[in-house]
Amino acid sequence: MKISKKLKNATFEYDEEAKTFFITDSNANKISLNKVYSFAFMRFVVRIAQRNWFRKQKTVDKAEEAMVSLEDEKQDHPDQLFMFEE
């Protein structure tokens, strides 16, 4: 069974019987990878995708006015929940 995915500039194809992964570009250049190299290629692609995904997710406010100062607030926050009041 062959699985293929055509994109604008490349075609990806996997042949389950031969256990090979083919990458074909728009100029008909073709690369074939055996199952070990195709697995290594897929791990590489997933790592790059995760790296780019997590890079977009991490945003940190570094402005000083956005930082919380505990020294200024000596009293308890009104939204705190007290279990036992004396």
N, CA, C and O atoms as CSV, one atom per row, in Angstrom:
chain,resi,resn,atom,element,x,y,z
A,1,MET,N,N,0.833,-1.171,0.000
A,1,MET,CA,C,0.000,0.000,0.000
A,1,MET,C,C,0.883,1.243,0.000
A,1,MET,O,O,1.835,1.337,0.775
A,2,LYS,N,N,0.567,2.182,-0.861
A,2,LYS,CA,C,1.323,3.418,-0.955
A,2,LYS,C,C,0.483,4.568,-0.418
A,2,LYS,O,O,-0.710,4.681,-0.700
A,3,ILE,N,N,1.133,5.407,0.355
A,3,ILE,CA,C,0.504,6.603,0.896
A,3,ILE,C,C,1.243,7.786,0.291
A,3,ILE,O,O,2.471,7.848,0.354
A,4,SER,N,N,0.505,8.730,-0.297
A,4,SER,CA,C,1.173,9.870,-0.909
A,4,SER,C,C,0.449,11.166,-0.552
A,4,SER,O,O,-0.762,11.192,-0.334
A,5,LYS,N,N,1.220,12.213,-0.501
A,5,LYS,CA,C,0.707,13.547,-0.209
A,5,LYS,C,C,1.367,14.515,-1.182
A,5,LYS,O,O,2.590,14.652,-1.198
A,6,LYS,N,N,0.554,15.183,-1.992
A,6,LYS,CA,C,1.080,16.143,-2.956
A,6,LYS,C,C,0.893,17.552,-2.419
A,6,LYS,O,O,-0.192,17.932,-1.978
A,7,LEU,N,N,1.957,18.303,-2.465
A,7,LEU,CA,C,1.932,19.708,-2.079
A,7,LEU,C,C,2.315,20.554,-3.293
A,7,LEU,O,O,2.505,20.028,-4.390
A,8,LYS,N,N,2.423,21.842,-3.093
A,8,LYS,CA,C,2.711,22.750,-4.206
A,8,LYS,C,C,4.081,22.469,-4.822
A,8,LYS,O,O,4.201,22.403,-6.045
A,9,ASN,N,N,5.109,22.303,-4.000
A,9,ASN,CA,C,6.473,22.152,-4.510
A,9,ASN,C,C,7.078,20.772,-4.275
A,9,ASN,O,O,8.212,20.530,-4.691
A,10,ALA,N,N,6.366,19.871,-3.629
A,10,ALA,CA,C,6.942,18.557,-3.341
A,10,ALA,C,C,5.843,17.514,-3.194
A,10,ALA,O,O,4.683,17.834,-2.937
A,11,THR,N,N,6.241,16.264,-3.363
A,11,THR,CA,C,5.350,15.127,-3.167
A,11,THR,C,C,6.034,14.158,-2.208
A,11,THR,O,O,7.206,13.824,-2.381
A,12,PHE,N,N,5.298,13.713,-1.202
A,12,PHE,CA,C,5.802,12.751,-0.231
A,12,PHE,C,C,5.065,11.447,-0.449
A,12,PHE,O,O,3.844,11.429,-0.605
A,13,GLU,N,N,5.822,10.347,-0.458
A,13,GLU,CA,C,5.205,9.053,-0.714
A,13,GLU,C,C,5.860,8.001,0.176
A,13,GLU,O,O,7.079,7.978,0.343
A,14,TYR,N,N,5.023,7.128,0.747
A,14,TYR,CA,C,5.530,6.044,1.583
A,14,TYR,C,C,4.996,4.727,1.041
A,14,TYR,O,O,3.791,4.573,0.844
A,15,ASP,N,N,5.886,3.787,0.804
A,15,ASP,CA,C,5.521,2.464,0.314
A,15,ASP,C,C,5.667,1.487,1.478
A,15,ASP,O,O,6.777,1.220,1.938
A,16,GLU,N,N,4.534,0.953,1.950
A,16,GLU,CA,C,4.569,0.051,3.103
A,16,GLU,C,C,5.231,-1.280,2.801
A,16,GLU,O,O,5.888,-1.850,3.672
A,17,GLU,N,N,5.074,-1.785,1.593
A,17,GLU,CA,C,5.666,-3.075,1.251
A,17,GLU,C,C,7.186,-3.001,1.202
A,17,GLU,O,O,7.867,-3.891,1.712
A,18,ALA,N,N,7.718,-1.957,0.598
A,18,ALA,CA,C,9.166,-1.804,0.479
A,18,ALA,C,C,9.773,-1.072,1.680
A,18,ALA,O,O,10.994,-1.031,1.827
A,19,LYS,N,N,8.920,-0.491,2.543
A,19,LYS,CA,C,9.362,0.288,3.710
A,19,LYS,C,C,10.292,1.427,3.298
A,19,LYS,O,O,11.331,1.650,3.920
A,20,THR,N,N,9.907,2.142,2.245
A,20,THR,CA,C,10.705,3.275,1.778
A,20,THR,C,C,9.853,4.532,1.730
A,20,THR,O,O,8.641,4.481,1.519
A,21,PHE,N,N,10.518,5.653,1.931
A,21,PHE,CA,C,9.896,6.970,1.946
A,21,PHE,C,C,10.525,7.778,0.813
A,21,PHE,O,O,11.748,7.897,0.749
A,22,PHE,N,N,9.707,8.333,-0.078
A,22,PHE,CA,C,10.197,9.093,-1.219
A,22,PHE,C,C,9.787,10.559,-1.084
A,22,PHE,O,O,8.665,10.876,-0.688
A,23,ILE,N,N,10.721,11.437,-1.421
A,23,ILE,CA,C,10.458,12.872,-1.488
A,23,ILE,C,C,10.792,13.304,-2.907
A,23,ILE,O,O,11.917,13.112,-3.369
A,24,THR,N,N,9.815,13.890,-3.603
A,24,THR,CA,C,10.008,14.339,-4.975
A,24,THR,C,C,9.692,15.830,-5.030
A,24,THR,O,O,8.633,16.266,-4.578
A,25,ASP,N,N,10.626,16.615,-5.592
A,25,ASP,CA,C,10.358,18.050,-5.704
A,25,ASP,C,C,9.736,18.380,-7.058
A,25,ASP,O,O,9.496,17.484,-7.867
A,26,SER,N,N,9.478,19.650,-7.302
A,26,SER,CA,C,8.799,20.074,-8.530
A,26,SER,C,C,9.649,19.872,-9.782
A,26,SER,O,O,9.110,19.853,-10.889
A,27,ASN,N,N,10.969,19.721,-9.631
A,27,ASN,CA,C,11.873,19.496,-10.772
A,27,ASN,C,C,12.092,18.010,-11.040
A,27,ASN,O,O,12.980,17.644,-11.811
A,28,ALA,N,N,11.297,17.162,-10.416
A,28,ALA,CA,C,11.362,15.695,-10.554
A,28,ALA,C,C,12.617,15.099,-9.942
A,28,ALA,O,O,12.989,13.979,-10.293
A,29,ASN,N,N,13.281,15.806,-9.042
A,29,ASN,CA,C,14.374,15.229,-8.271
A,29,ASN,C,C,13.763,14.366,-7.179
A,29,ASN,O,O,12.848,14.799,-6.478
A,30,LYS,N,N,14.268,13.143,-7.034
A,30,LYS,CA,C,13.645,12.195,-6.116
A,30,LYS,C,C,14.677,11.649,-5.128
A,30,LYS,O,O,15.786,11.268,-5.504
A,31,ILE,N,N,14.279,11.623,-3.859
A,31,ILE,CA,C,15.115,11.071,-2.804
A,31,ILE,C,C,14.360,9.907,-2.184
A,31,ILE,O,O,13.175,10.025,-1.872
A,32,SER,N,N,15.041,8.787,-2.006
A,32,SER,CA,C,14.403,7.649,-1.343
A,32,SER,C,C,15.137,7.382,-0.033
A,32,SER,O,O,16.367,7.366,0.012
A,33,LEU,N,N,14.372,7.175,1.023
A,33,LEU,CA,C,14.923,6.902,2.349
A,33,LEU,C,C,14.406,5.555,2.831
A,33,LEU,O,O,13.224,5.247,2.680
A,34,ASN,N,N,15.304,4.746,3.417
A,34,ASN,CA,C,14.828,3.492,4.000
A,34,ASN,C,C,14.142,3.791,5.323
A,34,ASN,O,O,14.061,4.954,5.719
A,35,LYS,N,N,13.646,2.777,6.015
A,35,LYS,CA,C,12.827,3.041,7.199
A,35,LYS,C,C,13.607,3.683,8.336
A,35,LYS,O,O,13.033,4.446,9.113
A,36,VAL,N,N,14.892,3.399,8.455
A,36,VAL,CA,C,15.697,4.019,9.518
A,36,VAL,C,C,15.877,5.506,9.248
A,36,VAL,O,O,15.684,6.331,10.141
A,37,TYR,N,N,16.245,5.847,8.023
A,37,TYR,CA,C,16.448,7.250,7.681
A,37,TYR,C,C,15.137,8.023,7.613
A,37,TYR,O,O,15.097,9.210,7.937
A,38,SER,N,N,14.072,7.362,7.196
A,38,SER,CA,C,12.785,8.061,7.174
A,38,SER,C,C,12.305,8.354,8.591
A,38,SER,O,O,11.731,9.414,8.840
A,39,PHE,N,N,12.532,7.430,9.522
A,39,PHE,CA,C,12.177,7.680,10.915
A,39,PHE,C,C,13.005,8.827,11.487
A,39,PHE,O,O,12.478,9.677,12.204
A,40,ALA,N,N,14.303,8.855,11.170
A,40,ALA,CA,C,15.169,9.946,11.639
A,40,ALA,C,C,14.723,11.278,11.041
A,40,ALA,O,O,14.747,12.302,11.724
A,41,PHE,N,N,14.319,11.274,9.782
A,41,PHE,CA,C,13.831,12.495,9.138
A,41,PHE,C,C,12.547,12.983,9.800
A,41,PHE,O,O,12.386,14.182,10.028
A,42,MET,N,N,11.636,12.070,10.108
A,42,MET,CA,C,10.378,12.456,10.744
A,42,MET,C,C,10.619,12.995,12.153
A,42,MET,O,O,9.962,13.950,12.568
A,43,ARG,N,N,11.548,12.398,12.887
A,43,ARG,CA,C,11.895,12.936,14.219
A,43,ARG,C,C,12.448,14.351,14.104
A,43,ARG,O,O,12.139,15.215,14.923
A,44,PHE,N,N,13.264,14.580,13.084
A,44,PHE,CA,C,13.806,15.916,12.848
A,44,PHE,C,C,12.693,16.914,12.554
A,44,PHE,O,O,12.689,18.018,13.099
A,45,VAL,N,N,11.753,16.535,11.701
A,45,VAL,CA,C,10.645,17.419,11.337
A,45,VAL,C,C,9.790,17.742,12.552
A,45,VAL,O,O,9.385,18.890,12.736
A,46,VAL,N,N,9.510,16.741,13.384
A,46,VAL,CA,C,8.693,16.966,14.584
A,46,VAL,C,C,9.414,17.885,15.556
A,46,VAL,O,O,8.790,18.759,16.159
A,47,ARG,N,N,10.712,17.699,15.717
A,47,ARG,CA,C,11.468,18.574,16.626
A,47,ARG,C,C,11.457,20.017,16.156
A,47,ARG,O,O,11.298,20.928,16.969
A,48,ILE,N,N,11.621,20.240,14.866
A,48,ILE,CA,C,11.594,21.601,14.336
A,48,ILE,C,C,10.208,22.208,14.513
A,48,ILE,O,O,10.087,23.381,14.865
A,49,ALA,N,N,9.163,21.420,14.272
A,49,ALA,CA,C,7.797,21.924,14.431
A,49,ALA,C,C,7.516,22.280,15.888
A,49,ALA,O,O,6.917,23.319,16.166
A,50,GLN,N,N,7.947,21.425,16.824
A,50,GLN,CA,C,7.741,21.719,18.243
A,50,GLN,C,C,8.539,22.936,18.663
A,50,GLN,O,O,8.057,23.760,19.441
A,51,ARG,N,N,9.744,23.055,18.160
A,51,ARG,CA,C,10.591,24.199,18.507
A,51,ARG,C,C,9.919,25.498,18.062
A,51,ARG,O,O,9.872,26.470,18.816
A,52,ASN,N,N,9.406,25.507,16.846
A,52,ASN,CA,C,8.732,26.705,16.348
A,52,ASN,C,C,7.431,26.962,17.088
A,52,ASN,O,O,7.082,28.117,17.329
A,53,TRP,N,N,6.699,25.902,17.457
A,53,TRP,CA,C,5.440,26.044,18.182
A,53,TRP,C,C,5.690,26.637,19.565
A,53,TRP,O,O,5.009,27.579,19.971
A,54,PHE,N,N,6.678,26.080,20.299
A,54,PHE,CA,C,6.933,26.554,21.652
A,54,PHE,C,C,7.571,27.933,21.647
A,54,PHE,O,O,7.404,28.689,22.604
A,55,ARG,N,N,8.283,28.269,20.612
A,55,ARG,CA,C,8.881,29.599,20.524
A,55,ARG,C,C,7.789,30.656,20.429
A,55,ARG,O,O,7.932,31.739,20.996
A,56,LYS,N,N,6.700,30.360,19.723
A,56,LYS,CA,C,5.587,31.298,19.609
A,56,LYS,C,C,4.812,31.394,20.919
A,56,LYS,O,O,4.250,32.447,21.222
A,57,GLN,N,N,4.772,30.321,21.696
A,57,GLN,CA,C,3.986,30.276,22.921
A,57,GLN,C,C,4.627,31.054,24.064
A,57,GLN,O,O,3.919,31.578,24.924
A,58,LYS,N,N,5.937,31.137,24.089
A,58,LYS,CA,C,6.631,31.758,25.207
A,58,LYS,C,C,6.719,33.266,25.009
A,58,LYS,O,O,7.521,33.751,24.210
A,59,THR,N,N,5.899,33.995,25.732
A,59,THR,CA,C,5.995,35.446,25.741
A,59,THR,C,C,6.105,35.875,27.199
A,59,THR,O,O,5.292,35.478,28.034
A,60,VAL,N,N,7.089,36.667,27.492
A,60,VAL,CA,C,7.341,37.085,28.863
A,60,VAL,C,C,7.336,38.605,28.914
A,60,VAL,O,O,8.003,39.265,28.117
A,61,ASP,N,N,6.570,39.161,29.867
A,61,ASP,CA,C,6.599,40.603,30.090
A,61,ASP,C,C,7.867,40.941,30.845
A,61,ASP,O,O,8.096,40.438,31.945
A,62,LYS,N,N,8.672,41.771,30.270
A,62,LYS,CA,C,9.898,42.170,30.950
A,62,LYS,C,C,9.839,43.633,31.378
A,62,LYS,O,O,10.830,44.181,31.860
A,63,ALA,N,N,8.682,44.266,31.203
A,63,ALA,CA,C,8.533,45.650,31.619
A,63,ALA,C,C,8.471,45.706,33.142
A,63,ALA,O,O,7.818,44.870,33.766
A,64,GLU,N,N,9.133,46.668,33.734
A,64,GLU,CA,C,9.198,46.749,35.199
A,64,GLU,C,C,7.838,47.055,35.811
A,64,GLU,O,O,7.551,46.610,36.922
A,65,GLU,N,N,6.995,47.806,35.107
A,65,GLU,CA,C,5.679,48.124,35.660
A,65,GLU,C,C,4.769,46.906,35.686
A,65,GLU,O,O,3.769,46.907,36.404
A,66,ALA,N,N,5.091,45.858,34.918
A,66,ALA,CA,C,4.282,44.643,34.915
A,66,ALA,C,C,4.709,43.674,36.022
A,66,ALA,O,O,4.000,42.708,36.305
A,67,MET,N,N,5.852,43.926,36.643
A,67,MET,CA,C,6.346,43.040,37.693
A,67,MET,C,C,5.623,43.312,39.011
A,67,MET,O,O,5.224,44.443,39.287
A,68,VAL,N,N,5.463,42.279,39.809
A,68,VAL,CA,C,4.795,42.395,41.098
A,68,VAL,C,C,5.844,42.593,42.176
A,68,VAL,O,O,6.847,41.880,42.223
A,69,SER,N,N,5.608,43.548,43.023
A,69,SER,CA,C,6.520,43.798,44.134
A,69,SER,C,C,5.836,43.367,45.423
A,69,SER,O,O,4.765,43.872,45.758
A,70,LEU,N,N,6.440,42.450,46.137
A,70,LEU,CA,C,5.861,41.962,47.386
A,70,LEU,C,C,6.192,42.877,48.562
A,70,LEU,O,O,5.510,42.830,49.585
A,71,GLU,N,N,7.214,43.697,48.437
A,71,GLU,CA,C,7.611,44.567,49.526
A,71,GLU,C,C,6.608,45.687,49.747
A,71,GLU,O,O,6.437,46.147,50.876
A,72,ASP,N,N,5.937,46.136,48.681
A,72,ASP,CA,C,4.995,47.233,48.792
A,72,ASP,C,C,3.685,46.803,49.443
A,72,ASP,O,O,3.035,47.605,50.112
A,73,GLU,N,N,3.298,45.560,49.255
A,73,GLU,CA,C,2.018,45.081,49.774
A,73,GLU,C,C,2.240,44.326,51.086
A,73,GLU,O,O,2.682,43.177,51.083
A,74,LYS,N,N,1.935,44.973,52.187
A,74,LYS,CA,C,2.106,44.354,53.502
A,74,LYS,C,C,0.833,43.655,53.956
A,74,LYS,O,O,0.895,42.783,54.822
A,75,GLN,N,N,-0.317,44.012,53.396
A,75,GLN,CA,C,-1.575,43.415,53.825
A,75,GLN,C,C,-1.949,42.248,52.904
A,75,GLN,O,O,-1.429,42.116,51.796
A,76,ASP,N,N,-2.857,41.415,53.392
A,76,ASP,CA,C,-3.308,40.265,52.623
A,76,ASP,C,C,-4.165,40.701,51.453
A,76,ASP,O,O,-4.813,41.747,51.496
A,77,HIS,N,N,-4.162,39.914,50.439
A,77,HIS,CA,C,-4.974,40.182,49.263
A,77,HIS,C,C,-6.439,39.888,49.596
A,77,HIS,O,O,-6.715,38.873,50.236
A,78,PRO,N,N,-7.390,40.737,49.186
A,78,PRO,CA,C,-8.799,40.516,49.553
A,78,PRO,C,C,-9.416,39.268,48.932
A,78,PRO,O,O,-10.426,38.777,49.436
A,79,ASP,N,N,-8.847,38.745,47.867
A,79,ASP,CA,C,-9.387,37.549,47.238
A,79,ASP,C,C,-8.876,36.253,47.863
A,79,ASP,O,O,-9.277,35.163,47.456
A,80,GLN,N,N,-7.987,36.377,48.859
A,80,GLN,CA,C,-7.462,35.169,49.488
A,80,GLN,C,C,-8.547,34.488,50.306
A,80,GLN,O,O,-9.450,35.138,50.831
A,81,LEU,N,N,-8.446,33.197,50.403
A,81,LEU,CA,C,-9.417,32.405,51.142
A,81,LEU,C,C,-8.781,31.974,52.464
A,81,LEU,O,O,-7.720,31.350,52.475
A,82,PHE,N,N,-9.435,32.309,53.575
A,82,PHE,CA,C,-8.932,31.918,54.875
A,82,PHE,C,C,-9.719,30.730,55.384
A,82,PHE,O,O,-10.948,30.779,55.441
A,83,MET,N,N,-9.029,29.658,55.758
A,83,MET,CA,C,-9.699,28.456,56.254
A,83,MET,C,C,-10.166,28.671,57.700
A,83,MET,O,O,-11.294,28.322,58.047
A,84,PHE,N,N,-9.298,29.243,58.536
A,84,PHE,CA,C,-9.644,29.465,59.944
A,84,PHE,C,C,-9.405,30.928,60.262
A,84,PHE,O,O,-8.315,31.456,60.038
A,85,GLU,N,N,-10.444,31.585,60.792
A,85,GLU,CA,C,-10.275,32.967,61.184
A,85,GLU,C,C,-10.272,33.036,62.708
A,85,GLU,O,O,-11.031,32.331,63.373
A,86,GLU,N,N,-9.439,33.864,63.233
A,86,GLU,CA,C,-9.360,33.995,64.686
A,86,GLU,C,C,-9.919,35.312,65.118
A,86,GLU,O,O,-9.942,35.612,66.312
